[in-house]
């Protein structure tokens, strides 16, 4: 997390977003970004917008600038921890709420911020209940198309950059090309992974509650 001066509450707001939620392989990554009000046009000029509309190469470049110049927090939940938390919580929205709350709390440890905006993923009470003492004092706004907010868009870029980096690292570690998403190429990669490493290794790279797991296990 970038360290800096303690900004007054009215100076800006926090945005949070996640990456990897719909990807079978790789981690779930949630990022938070503190956007000072005066930096909104600067961030727009930099090209900060919904990460889904930006190439991976450009995301990496923008993320480097964001990490080096702004207060932020990134929580990456690797596949093994993800599977354990999912089994414990029994609900993806509760897991997401926990991670969003953590990045908000981490940023509040650096800046005195009065407002946080998250992309809509479920009942906002999930996040509110997961927040601790500092977080419960802020105004929390959940909105559809949250990436239209520049702070949320910046968080989405940080989250996606981290997800892509970690997915590539897993591919190198296991010598299997682990694709993004959850379509046919992913299912084929899962089958190839099982043939090479066996079913006992799958929880180390994949989110096991996806229906892909049952399909590939039944075939291999």
C-alpha positions, 0 to 999 in steps of 0.5 A: 500500500502507498503511504502518504499524508492523512487527507481530510475526509472531504478530499476524496473517496475510496473505490473497490472492485474485484477480478477473478470472480468469474474465472475458474483458474487463479485467485480472487483479487479485490483492490481498493483505491483512494481517489483525491478529488483533485486527481479525477481529471488526471486519472481520466487522462491517464486512461483509467476506466473499466478494466474490461475495456483495456488490454492486459498490456495497458492495464499493467502500465496503468497499474504501475502508475497507480501503485507508485503514486496513490494510496491503495490496497490489494487483497489476493485470495489464492485458490486454496484459501479461496476454496477453504473460505468458500467452504466455510462461508458457503456464499460467494457474496460473503467472501467478496464482502470480507475482501472488500471490507479488508481493502477499505479498512486497509486504506482507512488506516492511511487516509481519513476518508468518509465515503467508499463506492463499490461495484454492486455484487449483492446485498450491501449489508454483507459489506457493512457487516464485514467492516470493522470499527473504522469502516462502520463510520463511512458512507458505503455506496454500492452501484451497478456499473460501478466502474463509471466511478474513477476510483472504482475503475482504478481499483478494477485495473489494480485487481485485474493486473494482479489477477493476470500476473498471478494466473501467469505465475500459476501457469508457469509453476504447473506447466499448463496454460491456465486460461482466463474465464470459464468457457471451453478453452478453460475446460480443456485446460482443466482436463489437461491439468488433471491428466498431468497432475491428478485431481488432488492438485486441482484445488491449488489452481482452480475454484472448485465450486464451479460446475467445470470441476464436476464435468472434467472429473467425470471425464478424466 
